[in-house]
């Protein structure tokens, strides 16, 4: 008797990894833009932050639960990457 047997409409693990991949892919794209087109980096950063928040919201409203969960996991990993790099930057500037 498995209570989750009838709940097959959540999505697959492929959707979960797709959500993680999309949100994590925003980070290296930002690094590429920083090194190649540095004048537009801050505009990209604003758009990326809005995109990272919008992707899980849209996924959950369209019923793609696993994609939304993956996007939230990727959002958490992006926050950790941004704060770790910012901490390294501040510690190196301090002396």
Secondary structure by P-SEA (a helix, b strand, c coil): ccccccccccccaaaaaaaaaaaaaaaaaaaaaaaccccaaaaaaaaaaaaaaaaaaaaaaacaaaaaaaaaaaaaaaaaaaaaaaaaaaaaaac
